[in-house]
Amino acid sequence: MLELYHAEPVANSMKVLLCLKEKDIRFVSHYVDLLRFEQHRPEFVKINPNGQVPVLVDDGAIITESTVINEYLEDEYPEVRLRPENPVERAQMRVWSKFVDEYFCPALSMIGWHTMVRKVAQKLKKDELDEVLSHIPLKEQRDKWATIAGSSFTEEQLADARRKLGVSIERMEKLLEKSHWLAGPTYSLADVNSYSIVAGVPRFFPELMKPRATEWLTEMNERPAVKAALAMPNKVPEALRAFGD
Amino acid sequence: MLELYHAEPVANSMKVLLCLKEKDIRFVSHYVDLLRFEQHRPEFVKINPNGQVPVLVDDGAIITESTVINEYLEDEYPEVRLRPENPVERAQMRVWSKFVDEYFCPALSMIGWHTMVRKVAQKLKKDELDEVLSHIPLKEQRDKWATIAGSSFTEEQLADARRKLGVSIERMEKLLEKSHWLAGPTYSLADVNSYSIVAGVPRFFPELMKPRATEWLTEMNERPAVKAALAMPNKVPEALRAFGD
């Protein structure tokens, strides 16, 4: 039995939901409510000691990290192929996915946390916040919650995040000027892994978008798998829809 | 023809050199002298616009990012297998390699830059430093050089890097208590990708090492491929041997 622990269809949860929908794989969905801190509860931390979604459980075997989960799904369910056959394009798929994980996504995440998740954090009373923080396994995540509950990120940090989003879209644009999809002529995990992040950019900074990136996003939005993934339960009010983890 | 642009056998260059030696693949070696800033020269930036080593060139096709290069070598030269057959162990290999890239290596890199690369940076006169900085393509790398040429990282940043090294070794220890290698019973890219980083820990903070991690490192040091990779040219004086990029 294949099970996915995930939040609403944004950010890293969306990466795996979209991969599952593209491959038309049946799975049992376990919704984890991040804004009610279900990801830090003992029963969830037993599954992922880092207290983060998404987590795939395949007949009891636990797989974490959305990018790795999608490679796992490709290894185990190759009927619909999302890794290019060409090894150079396959490397490009991995280079781009790594860039999204290490640079593009953290920049958008900071903006999303500052703009949206902060509304939740700042409603917490001191003792509630302390209680929340005491259950967060990773120091980096504790620090992030403490930051947005306090004075949040500095203007300088937020400006740098916006700059990084610009760099990311420019890098994307260059790729899309050379080929139809991000890792060559074939739709691949490079595209799957980027969708939820790219979709956040025009929402916050429409001026950063470029022609080919916009076309790519429009084409992505039309994919039946994207529509199916976006139709997954979303308990988060629109005003608070966030870029989780 | 397979060519590798690389620095001395430490850090990310060592990851790929070790993979090539494990697989016994012949390649043309191009040594890039990081401390003489050859990685920022126009002829190299043409090959990798990020101005970073290692870079693999396979009949003209350019592959960057050491972790991705090693997956590429595995895709193209599968005679000696370094990816576990078992898909769950393969996912574990990727989760661990990702952790090394995003957490373990940056922590060691900060210590290495502060302790060793700084000696080079602080010898530069103001106009020499400005000249060096003007050729560095990535803002993050420019900032790093400017930081170590100036007052360097703060005590707080360095203490946090040391803490992260402790967390990394503890996480490694837990894995090695369960299985002989980092991604299960089979030697894999998880081990290959970790060697150069783990080897740096006892050099700086021997007190952080744990029994199984020490055994693993001893066993790694005995591998013929490790010895062969370490025997590659190293133009950097011992006192300055650094954790490049």
Contacts between the chains, C-beta under 8 A, distances in Angstrom:
chain1	res1	chain2	res2	distance
A	58	B	88	7.5
A	61	B	88	4.5
A	63	B	88	7.0
A	63	B	91	4.8
A	63	B	95	7.9
A	64	B	95	6.1
A	65	B	94	7.5
A	65	B	95	5.2
A	65	B	98	6.0
A	67	B	94	7.8
A	67	B	98	7.1
A	68	B	91	5.3
A	68	B	94	4.4
A	68	B	95	5.2
A	68	B	98	6.6
A	69	B	91	7.5
A	71	B	90	8.0
A	71	B	91	7.2
A	71	B	94	6.1
A	72	B	87	6.0
A	72	B	88	7.9
A	72	B	90	7.4
A	72	B	91	4.6
A	75	B	87	4.7
A	75	B	90	6.4
A	75	B	91	8.0
A	76	B	87	5.4
A	87	B	72	6.0
A	87	B	75	4.8
A	87	B	76	5.5
A	88	B	58	7.5
A	88	B	61	4.5
A	88	B	63	7.0
A	88	B	72	7.9
A	90	B	71	8.0
A	90	B	72	7.4
A	90	B	75	6.4
A	91	B	63	4.7
A	91	B	68	5.3
A	91	B	69	7.5
A	91	B	71	7.2
A	91	B	72	4.6
A	94	B	65	7.4
A	94	B	67	7.8
A	94	B	68	4.4
A	94	B	71	6.1
A	95	B	63	7.9
A	95	B	64	6.1
A	95	B	65	5.2
A	95	B	68	5.2
A	98	B	65	6.0
A	98	B	67	7.1
A	98	B	68	6.6
A	98	B	101	7.5
A	101	B	98	7.6
A	101	B	102	7.5
A	102	B	101	7.5
A	102	B	102	6.2
